[in-house]
Amino acid sequence: MKIDANWAFADVQKNAKFKWDFLPIPGKDGQRVPLITDYIGMAQNTKHPKEAMEFIKFLTYSKDGWLERINNIETPIVTMPLLNDREVWDAYLQTTFTAPGLKDIIAGIPNGFVDG
């Protein structure tokens, strides 16, 4: 058994010596998806605030940014999409390093809990 998170998908896909899947954490009322947030920001004194904001948007909530990251830039991508867009999630799920159980995880996101 290995407990890890989605940022380890590429390593597990490449190096695991066992059949693996990705499952939510069990709880007394059934399985729930732990949600772990990261933060991104820009320095107050940046010389290029508009460009910095465009880059932040690209990394976080831009559909075009996510599709570009998934398909061309981050191979493998080490985070899950942050927006509710079918095309983005379909592209993410078609990557070679995601696990079959991820579809169940995604369906459980609305009932997830913040894991500190």
N, CA, C and O atoms as a GROMACS GRO file, in nm:
protein
  464
    1MET      N    1   0.085  -0.117   0.000
    1MET     CA    2   0.000   0.000   0.000
    1MET      C    3   0.089   0.122   0.000
    1MET      O    4   0.194   0.124   0.064
    2LYS      N    5   0.048   0.224  -0.071
    2LYS     CA    6   0.121   0.350  -0.077
    2LYS      C    7   0.020   0.462  -0.060
    2LYS      O    8  -0.081   0.465  -0.130
    3ILE      N    9   0.047   0.551   0.029
    3ILE     CA   10  -0.037   0.669   0.044
    3ILE      C   11   0.041   0.786  -0.012
    3ILE      O   12   0.151   0.817   0.033
    4ASP      N   13  -0.018   0.851  -0.110
    4ASP     CA   14   0.049   0.964  -0.174
    4ASP      C   15  -0.059   1.052  -0.233
    4ASP      O   16  -0.176   1.041  -0.195
    5ALA      N   17  -0.024   1.139  -0.322
    5ALA     CA   18  -0.120   1.232  -0.382
    5ALA      C   19  -0.096   1.241  -0.531
    5ALA      O   20  -0.004   1.180  -0.585
    6ASN      N   21  -0.180   1.318  -0.598
    6ASN     CA   22  -0.173   1.323  -0.744
    6ASN      C   23  -0.040   1.374  -0.797
    6ASN      O   24  -0.006   1.343  -0.912
    7TRP      N   25   0.035   1.449  -0.721
    7TRP     CA   26   0.165   1.497  -0.772
    7TRP      C   27   0.264   1.383  -0.787
    7TRP      O   28   0.371   1.401  -0.847
    8ALA      N   29   0.232   1.267  -0.735
    8ALA     CA   30   0.321   1.151  -0.748
    8ALA      C   31   0.281   1.059  -0.864
    8ALA      O   32   0.347   0.957  -0.886
    9PHE      N   33   0.176   1.092  -0.938
    9PHE     CA   34   0.128   1.005  -1.046
    9PHE      C   35   0.238   0.964  -1.143
    9PHE      O   36   0.252   0.846  -1.174
   10ALA      N   37   0.314   1.060  -1.190
   10ALA     CA   38   0.415   1.029  -1.292
   10ALA      C   39   0.518   0.931  -1.238
   10ALA      O   40   0.556   0.837  -1.308
   11ASP      N   41   0.563   0.951  -1.115
   11ASP     CA   42   0.662   0.861  -1.057
   11ASP      C   43   0.604   0.722  -1.036
   11ASP      O   44   0.669   0.622  -1.066
   12VAL      N   45   0.481   0.715  -0.986
   12VAL     CA   46   0.418   0.585  -0.963
   12VAL      C   47   0.396   0.513  -1.096
   12VAL      O   48   0.423   0.394  -1.109
   13GLN      N   49   0.348   0.587  -1.196
   13GLN     CA   50   0.325   0.527  -1.328
   13GLN      C   51   0.454   0.468  -1.384
   13GLN      O   52   0.454   0.361  -1.444
   14LYS      N   53   0.563   0.538  -1.364
   14LYS     CA   54   0.692   0.495  -1.419
   14LYS      C   55   0.759   0.385  -1.336
   14LYS      O   56   0.818   0.293  -1.392
   15ASN      N   57   0.750   0.394  -1.204
   15ASN     CA   58   0.833   0.309  -1.119
   15ASN      C   59   0.759   0.204  -1.035
   15ASN      O   60   0.824   0.117  -0.978
   16ALA      N   61   0.628   0.210  -1.028
   16ALA     CA   62   0.556   0.115  -0.942
   16ALA      C   63   0.572  -0.027  -0.994
   16ALA      O   64   0.566  -0.052  -1.114
   17LYS      N   65   0.591  -0.118  -0.903
   17LYS     CA   66   0.604  -0.259  -0.937
   17LYS      C   67   0.474  -0.333  -0.905
   17LYS      O   68   0.474  -0.454  -0.883
   18PHE      N   69   0.364  -0.260  -0.902
   18PHE     CA   70   0.234  -0.317  -0.869
   18PHE      C   71   0.127  -0.240  -0.946
   18PHE      O   72   0.149  -0.128  -0.990
   19LYS      N   73   0.010  -0.304  -0.962
   19LYS     CA   74  -0.104  -0.237  -1.025
   19LYS      C   75  -0.158  -0.136  -0.925
   19LYS      O   76  -0.179  -0.170  -0.809
   20TRP      N   77  -0.179  -0.014  -0.969
   20TRP     CA   78  -0.219   0.090  -0.876
   20TRP      C   79  -0.342   0.163  -0.924
   20TRP      O   80  -0.379   0.157  -1.042
   21ASP      N   81  -0.404   0.233  -0.830
   21ASP     CA   82  -0.518   0.319  -0.860
   21ASP      C   83  -0.517   0.432  -0.758
   21ASP      O   84  -0.436   0.432  -0.665
   22PHE      N   85  -0.604   0.527  -0.776
   22PHE     CA   86  -0.612   0.644  -0.689
   22PHE      C   87  -0.749   0.644  -0.625
   22PHE      O   88  -0.850   0.648  -0.695
   23LEU      N   89  -0.754   0.640  -0.493
   23LEU     CA   90  -0.880   0.630  -0.421
   23LEU      C   91  -0.891   0.740  -0.316
   23LEU      O   92  -0.789   0.786  -0.265
   24PRO      N   93  -1.013   0.784  -0.285
   24PRO     CA   94  -1.029   0.884  -0.179
   24PRO      C   95  -1.002   0.823  -0.042
   24PRO      O   96  -0.998   0.701  -0.026
   25ILE      N   97  -0.983   0.908   0.055
   25ILE     CA   98  -0.959   0.863   0.192
   25ILE      C   99  -1.091   0.813   0.251
   25ILE      O  100  -1.192   0.882   0.242
   26PRO      N  101  -1.091   0.693   0.311
   26PRO     CA  102  -1.214   0.642   0.372
   26PRO      C  103  -1.252   0.724   0.496
   26PRO      O  104  -1.165   0.779   0.564
   27GLY      N  105  -1.379   0.730   0.523
   27GLY     CA  106  -1.429   0.798   0.643
   27GLY      C  107  -1.546   0.722   0.700
   27GLY      O  108  -1.595   0.627   0.638
   28LYS      N  109  -1.591   0.763   0.816
   28LYS     CA  110  -1.700   0.690   0.882
   28LYS      C  111  -1.830   0.697   0.804
   28LYS      O  112  -1.914   0.607   0.816
   29ASP      N  113  -1.849   0.801   0.723
   29ASP     CA  114  -1.970   0.814   0.642
   29ASP      C  115  -1.943   0.783   0.495
   29ASP      O  116  -2.018   0.828   0.408
   30GLY      N  117  -1.839   0.708   0.466
   30GLY     CA  118  -1.803   0.675   0.329
   30GLY      C  119  -1.678   0.751   0.287
   30GLY      O  120  -1.620   0.826   0.366
   31GLN      N  121  -1.639   0.731   0.165
   31GLN     CA  122  -1.518   0.795   0.117
   31GLN      C  123  -1.543   0.941   0.085
   31GLN      O  124  -1.648   0.978   0.031
   32ARG      N  125  -1.445   1.024   0.119
   32ARG     CA  126  -1.451   1.167   0.088
   32ARG      C  127  -1.319   1.209   0.026
   32ARG      O  128  -1.215   1.151   0.055
   33VAL      N  129  -1.326   1.309  -0.058
   33VAL     CA  130  -1.207   1.356  -0.128
   33VAL      C  131  -1.142   1.467  -0.047
   33VAL      O  132  -1.205   1.569  -0.018
   34PRO      N  133  -1.014   1.450  -0.009
   34PRO     CA  134  -0.944   1.559   0.058
   34PRO      C  135  -0.901   1.664  -0.045
   34PRO      O  136  -0.847   1.629  -0.150
   35LEU      N  137  -0.925   1.788  -0.015
   35LEU     CA  138  -0.888   1.898  -0.104
   35LEU      C  139  -0.774   1.975  -0.040
   35LEU      O  140  -0.786   2.024   0.073
   36ILE      N  141  -0.664   1.986  -0.111
   36ILE     CA  142  -0.547   2.056  -0.059
   36ILE      C  143  -0.521   2.173  -0.152
   36ILE      O  144  -0.502   2.155  -0.273
   37THR      N  145  -0.521   2.291  -0.097
   37THR     CA  146  -0.502   2.409  -0.181
   37THR      C  147  -0.360   2.462  -0.170
   37THR      O  148  -0.296   2.454  -0.065
   38ASP      N  149  -0.313   2.515  -0.278
   38ASP     CA  150  -0.188   2.587  -0.284
   38ASP      C  151  -0.222   2.732  -0.313
   38ASP      O  152  -0.333   2.763  -0.357
   39TYR      N  153  -0.130   2.819  -0.288
   39TYR     CA  154  -0.154   2.961  -0.310
   39TYR      C  155  -0.053   3.014  -0.409
   39TYR      O  156   0.058   2.964  -0.420
   40ILE      N  157  -0.094   3.117  -0.481
   40ILE     CA  158  -0.004   3.184  -0.574
   40ILE      C  159  -0.034   3.333  -0.563
   40ILE      O  160  -0.148   3.373  -0.543
   41GLY      N  161   0.066   3.411  -0.578
   41GLY     CA  162   0.048   3.555  -0.570
   41GLY      C  163   0.163   3.625  -0.639
   41GLY      O  164   0.252   3.562  -0.694
   42MET      N  165   0.158   3.756  -0.634
   42MET     CA  166   0.268   3.834  -0.692
   42MET      C  167   0.316   3.935  -0.589
   42MET      O  168   0.241   3.976  -0.500
   43ALA      N  169   0.439   3.972  -0.603
   43ALA     CA  170   0.497   4.070  -0.512
   43ALA      C  171   0.430   4.206  -0.535
   43ALA      O  172   0.398   4.242  -0.648
   44GLN      N  173   0.411   4.278  -0.428
   44GLN     CA  174   0.347   4.408  -0.436
   44GLN      C  175   0.428   4.505  -0.523
   44GLN      O  176   0.372   4.594  -0.587
   45ASN      N  177   0.559   4.487  -0.525
   45ASN     CA  178   0.645   4.581  -0.597
   45ASN      C  179   0.688   4.528  -0.734
   45ASN      O  180   0.788   4.575  -0.788
   46THR      N  181   0.614   4.433  -0.791
   46THR     CA  182   0.651   4.381  -0.923
   46THR      C  183   0.650   4.493  -1.026
   46THR      O  184   0.566   4.583  -1.022
   47LYS      N  185   0.743   4.488  -1.118
   47LYS     CA  186   0.752   4.590  -1.222
   47LYS      C  187   0.652   4.564  -1.336
   47LYS      O  188   0.628   4.652  -1.419
   48HIS      N  189   0.595   4.445  -1.340
   48HIS     CA  190   0.505   4.409  -1.449
   48HIS      C  191   0.378   4.343  -1.393
   48HIS      O  192   0.358   4.224  -1.413
   49PRO      N  193   0.294   4.420  -1.324
   49PRO     CA  194   0.176   4.359  -1.260
   49PRO      C  195   0.076   4.299  -1.358
   49PRO      O  196   0.017   4.195  -1.328
   50LYS      N  197   0.056   4.360  -1.473
   50LYS     CA  198  -0.040   4.305  -1.570
   50LYS      C  199   0.009   4.170  -1.623
   50LYS      O  200  -0.069   4.076  -1.635
   51GLU      N  201   0.138   4.161  -1.654
   51GLU     CA  202   0.195   4.036  -1.703
   51GLU      C  203   0.195   3.930  -1.594
   51GLU      O  204   0.169   3.813  -1.620
   52ALA      N  205   0.225   3.972  -1.471
   52ALA     CA  206   0.224   3.878  -1.359
   52ALA      C  207   0.084   3.822  -1.338
   52ALA      O  208   0.067   3.702  -1.313
   53MET      N  209  -0.018   3.908  -1.349
   53MET     CA  210  -0.156   3.862  -1.332
   53MET      C  211  -0.196   3.767  -1.445
   53MET      O  212  -0.267   3.670  -1.421
   54GLU      N  213  -0.152   3.795  -1.566
   54GLU     CA  214  -0.181   3.704  -1.677
   54GLU      C  215  -0.116   3.567  -1.655
   54GLU      O  216  -0.175   3.464  -1.687
   55PHE      N  217   0.004   3.567  -1.599
   55PHE     CA  218   0.072   3.440  -1.570
   55PHE      C  219   0.000   3.365  -1.459
   55PHE      O  220  -0.016   3.243  -1.467
   56ILE      N  221  -0.043   3.435  -1.357
   56ILE     CA  222  -0.120   3.372  -1.248
   56ILE      C  223  -0.249   3.313  -1.304
   56ILE      O  224  -0.285   3.200  -1.272
   57LYS      N  225  -0.318   3.390  -1.388
   57LYS     CA  226  -0.440   3.339  -1.451
   57LYS      C  227  -0.410   3.214  -1.533
   57LYS      O  228  -0.483   3.116  -1.524
   58PHE      N  229  -0.303   3.216  -1.611
   58PHE     CA  230  -0.263   3.102  -1.693
   58PHE      C  231  -0.242   2.978  -1.607
   58PHE      O  232  -0.283   2.868  -1.645
   59LEU      N  233  -0.179   2.995  -1.492
   59LEU     CA  234  -0.150   2.881  -1.405
   59LEU      C  235  -0.270   2.831  -1.327
   59LEU      O  236  -0.271   2.715  -1.284
   60THR      N  237  -0.371   2.913  -1.307
   60THR     CA  238  -0.477   2.875  -1.215
   60THR      C  239  -0.614   2.859  -1.278
   60THR      O  240  -0.671   2.750  -1.270
   61TYR      N  241  -0.670   2.962  -1.338
   61TYR     CA  242  -0.810   2.951  -1.379
   61TYR      C  243  -0.838   2.980  -1.525
   61TYR      O  244  -0.953   3.000  -1.562
   62SER      N  245  -0.737   2.984  -1.608
   62SER     CA  246  -0.758   3.004  -1.751
   62SER      C  247  -0.776   2.869  -1.821
   62SER      O  248  -0.692   2.780  -1.808
   63LYS      N  249  -0.886   2.854  -1.894
   63LYS     CA  250  -0.909   2.731  -1.969
   63LYS      C  251  -0.796   2.708  -2.068
   63LYS      O  252  -0.742   2.597  -2.077
   64ASP      N  253  -0.760   2.812  -2.142
   64ASP     CA  254  -0.650   2.799  -2.239
   64ASP      C  255  -0.520   2.762  -2.169
   64ASP      O  256  -0.442   2.682  -2.219
   65GLY      N  257  -0.497   2.822  -2.053
   65GLY     CA  258  -0.376   2.790  -1.977
   65GLY      C  259  -0.371   2.645  -1.935
   65GLY      O  260  -0.268   2.579  -1.949
   66TRP      N  261  -0.483   2.594  -1.883
   66TRP     CA  262  -0.486   2.454  -1.841
   66TRP      C  263  -0.467   2.359  -1.958
   66TRP      O  264  -0.392   2.262  -1.948
   67LEU      N  265  -0.534   2.386  -2.069
   67LEU     CA  266  -0.518   2.298  -2.185
   67LEU      C  267  -0.375   2.300  -2.236
   67LEU      O  268  -0.322   2.196  -2.274
   68GLU      N  269  -0.313   2.416  -2.237
   68GLU     CA  270  -0.173   2.426  -2.280
   68GLU      C  271  -0.081   2.351  -2.183
   68GLU      O  272   0.010   2.280  -2.225
   69ARG      N  273  -0.105   2.367  -2.053
   69ARG     CA  274  -0.023   2.297  -1.954
   69ARG      C  275  -0.038   2.146  -1.968
   69ARG      O  276   0.061   2.073  -1.967
   70ILE      N  277  -0.162   2.099  -1.981
   70ILE     CA  278  -0.188   1.955  -1.989
   70ILE      C  279  -0.130   1.895  -2.116
   70ILE      O  280  -0.069   1.789  -2.113
   71ASN      N  281  -0.149   1.962  -2.228
   71ASN     CA  282  -0.113   1.904  -2.357
   71ASN      C  283   0.030   1.931  -2.402
   71ASN      O  284   0.084   1.854  -2.481
   72ASN      N  285   0.092   2.037  -2.354
   72ASN     CA  286   0.220   2.075  -2.413
   72ASN      C  287   0.331   2.111  -2.315
   72ASN      O  288   0.448   2.084  -2.342
   73ILE      N  289   0.297   2.170  -2.203
   73ILE     CA  290   0.402   2.228  -2.119
   73ILE      C  291   0.445   2.135  -2.006
   73ILE      O  292   0.563   2.104  -1.993
   74GLU      N  293   0.352   2.091  -1.926
   74GLU     CA  294   0.384   2.009  -1.809
   74GLU      C  295   0.355   1.863  -1.839
   74GLU      O  296   0.241   1.818  -1.825
   75THR      N  297   0.454   1.791  -1.877
   75THR     CA  298   0.436   1.650  -1.905
   75THR      C  299   0.532   1.570  -1.818
   75THR      O  300   0.652   1.567  -1.847
   76PRO      N  301   0.483   1.508  -1.716
   76PRO     CA  302   0.344   1.503  -1.674
   76PRO      C  303   0.307   1.624  -1.588
   76PRO      O  304   0.393   1.683  -1.524
   77ILE      N  305   0.182   1.660  -1.589
   77ILE     CA  306   0.134   1.770  -1.505
   77ILE      C  307   0.119   1.716  -1.363
   77ILE      O  308   0.070   1.605  -1.344
   78VAL      N  309   0.158   1.794  -1.265
   78VAL     CA  310   0.164   1.743  -1.127
   78VAL      C  311   0.055   1.801  -1.038
   78VAL      O  312   0.064   1.792  -0.916
   79THR      N  313  -0.046   1.860  -1.098
   79THR     CA  314  -0.159   1.910  -1.021
   79THR      C  315  -0.287   1.881  -1.098
   79THR      O  316  -0.283   1.845  -1.216
   80MET      N  317  -0.399   1.897  -1.032
   80MET     CA  318  -0.527   1.874  -1.097
   80MET      C  319  -0.588   2.009  -1.135
   80MET      O  320  -0.562   2.109  -1.068
   81PRO      N  321  -0.668   2.012  -1.240
   81PRO     CA  322  -0.729   2.139  -1.284
   81PRO      C  323  -0.810   2.206  -1.173
   81PRO      O  324  -0.870   2.141  -1.088
   82LEU      N  325  -0.809   2.337  -1.177
   82LEU     CA  326  -0.876   2.417  -1.076
   82LEU      C  327  -1.007   2.478  -1.124
   82LEU      O  328  -1.065   2.561  -1.054
   83LEU      N  329  -1.053   2.438  -1.239
   83LEU     CA  330  -1.177   2.495  -1.288
   83LEU      C  331  -1.272   2.386  -1.335
   83LEU      O  332  -1.230   2.276  -1.372
   84ASN      N  333  -1.398   2.419  -1.332
   84ASN     CA  334  -1.502   2.324  -1.368
   84ASN      C  335  -1.532   2.337  -1.517
   84ASN      O  336  -1.626   2.407  -1.556
   85ASP      N  337  -1.451   2.271  -1.598
   85ASP     CA  338  -1.468   2.277  -1.743
   85ASP      C  339  -1.449   2.137  -1.799
   85ASP      O  340  -1.343   2.076  -1.781
   86ARG      N  341  -1.549   2.086  -1.866
   86ARG     CA  342  -1.548   1.948  -1.916
   86ARG      C  343  -1.430   1.921  -2.009
   86ARG      O  344  -1.366   1.817  -1.999
   87GLU      N  345  -1.402   2.014  -2.100
   87GLU     CA  346  -1.292   1.994  -2.196
   87GLU      C  347  -1.157   1.983  -2.124
   87GLU      O  348  -1.073   1.900  -2.160
   88VAL      N  349  -1.138   2.065  -2.022
   88VAL     CA  350  -1.014   2.059  -1.945
   88VAL      C  351  -1.001   1.926  -1.871
   88VAL      O  352  -0.896   1.862  -1.876
   89TRP      N  353  -1.109   1.885  -1.804
   89TRP     CA  354  -1.104   1.759  -1.730
   89TRP      C  355  -1.088   1.640  -1.824
   89TRP      O  356  -1.016   1.545  -1.791
   90ASP      N  357  -1.154   1.642  -1.940
   90ASP     CA  358  -1.137   1.533  -2.036
   90ASP      C  359  -0.992   1.525  -2.083
   90ASP      O  360  -0.937   1.416  -2.094
   91ALA      N  361  -0.931   1.639  -2.111
   91ALA     CA  362  -0.790   1.641  -2.152
   91ALA      C  363  -0.701   1.587  -2.041
   91ALA      O  364  -0.608   1.510  -2.066
   92TYR      N  365  -0.730   1.626  -1.918
   92TYR     CA  366  -0.651   1.578  -1.804
   92TYR      C  367  -0.664   1.427  -1.789
   92TYR      O  368  -0.564   1.358  -1.768
   93LEU      N  369  -0.786   1.376  -1.800
   93LEU     CA  370  -0.809   1.232  -1.781
   93LEU      C  371  -0.753   1.148  -1.895
   93LEU      O  372  -0.736   1.027  -1.879
   94GLN      N  373  -0.723   1.208  -2.008
   94GLN     CA  374  -0.665   1.135  -2.120
   94GLN      C  375  -0.514   1.125  -2.113
   94GLN      O  376  -0.452   1.061  -2.199
   95THR      N  377  -0.453   1.186  -2.013
   95THR     CA  378  -0.307   1.175  -2.001
   95THR      C  379  -0.270   1.032  -1.965
   95THR      O  380  -0.355   0.956  -1.918
   96THR      N  381  -0.146   0.995  -1.986
   96THR     CA  382  -0.104   0.856  -1.968
   96THR      C  383  -0.074   0.821  -1.822
   96THR      O  384  -0.053   0.704  -1.791
   97PHE      N  385  -0.072   0.918  -1.733
   97PHE     CA  386  -0.031   0.888  -1.596
   97PHE      C  387  -0.144   0.899  -1.495
   97PHE      O  388  -0.120   0.887  -1.375
   98THR      N  389  -0.267   0.921  -1.538
   98THR     CA  390  -0.377   0.926  -1.443
   98THR      C  391  -0.432   0.785  -1.421
   98THR      O  392  -0.417   0.697  -1.506
   99ALA      N  393  -0.495   0.766  -1.308
   99ALA     CA  394  -0.546   0.635  -1.270
   99ALA      C  395  -0.696   0.625  -1.298
   99ALA      O  396  -0.765   0.727  -1.300
  100PRO      N  397  -0.747   0.504  -1.320
  100PRO     CA  398  -0.891   0.487  -1.348
  100PRO      C  399  -0.982   0.542  -1.238
  100PRO      O  400  -1.087   0.598  -1.268
  101GLY      N  401  -0.942   0.527  -1.112
  101GLY     CA  402  -1.024   0.573  -1.000
  101GLY      C  403  -1.040   0.723  -0.992
  101GLY      O  404  -1.120   0.773  -0.914
  102LEU      N  405  -0.963   0.794  -1.071
  102LEU     CA  406  -0.970   0.940  -1.069
  102LEU      C  407  -1.108   0.992  -1.108
  102LEU      O  408  -1.149   1.097  -1.060
  103LYS      N  409  -1.178   0.919  -1.193
  103LYS     CA  410  -1.313   0.962  -1.231
  103LYS      C  411  -1.405   0.966  -1.110
  103LYS      O  412  -1.489   1.055  -1.099
  104ASP      N  413  -1.390   0.870  -1.020
  104ASP     CA  414  -1.471   0.870  -0.897
  104ASP      C  415  -1.430   0.984  -0.805
  104ASP      O  416  -1.514   1.044  -0.738
  105ILE      N  417  -1.301   1.012  -0.802
  105ILE     CA  418  -1.251   1.123  -0.721
  105ILE      C  419  -1.313   1.254  -0.770
  105ILE      O  420  -1.363   1.333  -0.691
  106ILE      N  421  -1.308   1.275  -0.899
  106ILE     CA  422  -1.360   1.400  -0.957
  106ILE      C  423  -1.509   1.415  -0.925
  106ILE      O  424  -1.554   1.524  -0.892
  107ALA      N  425  -1.583   1.307  -0.934
  107ALA     CA  426  -1.726   1.313  -0.903
  107ALA      C  427  -1.749   1.348  -0.757
  107ALA      O  428  -1.852   1.405  -0.723
  108GLY      N  429  -1.654   1.315  -0.669
  108GLY     CA  430  -1.668   1.343  -0.526
  108GLY      C  431  -1.618   1.478  -0.480
  108GLY      O  432  -1.632   1.512  -0.363
  109ILE      N  433  -1.559   1.555  -0.570
  109ILE     CA  434  -1.503   1.686  -0.532
  109ILE      C  435  -1.608   1.777  -0.465
  109ILE      O  436  -1.575   1.842  -0.366
  110PRO      N  437  -1.732   1.785  -0.516
  110PRO     CA  438  -1.830   1.873  -0.452
  110PRO      C  439  -1.855   1.839  -0.305
  110PRO      O  440  -1.894   1.927  -0.228
  111ASN      N  441  -1.834   1.714  -0.265
  111ASN     CA  442  -1.854   1.674  -0.125
  111ASN      C  443  -1.721   1.656  -0.052
  111ASN      O  444  -1.716   1.593   0.054
  112GLY      N  445  -1.614   1.710  -0.107
  112GLY     CA  446  -1.482   1.695  -0.046
  112GLY      C  447  -1.468   1.777   0.080
  112GLY      O  448  -1.559   1.850   0.120
  113PHE      N  449  -1.352   1.765   0.141
  113PHE     CA  450  -1.323   1.842   0.264
  113PHE      C  451  -1.183   1.901   0.251
  113PHE      O  452  -1.095   1.842   0.188
  114VAL      N  453  -1.164   2.016   0.311
  114VAL     CA  454  -1.033   2.080   0.310
  114VAL      C  455  -0.943   2.005   0.405
  114VAL      O  456  -0.972   1.993   0.524
  115ASP      N  457  -0.833   1.955   0.352
  115ASP     CA  458  -0.736   1.879   0.431
  115ASP      C  459  -0.618   1.970   0.460
  115ASP      O  460  -0.538   2.000   0.371
  116GLY      N  461  -0.609   2.013   0.582
  116GLY     CA  462  -0.505   2.107   0.622
  116GLY      C  463  -0.370   2.042   0.626
  116GLY      O  464  -0.271   2.108   0.658
   0.00000   0.00000   0.00000
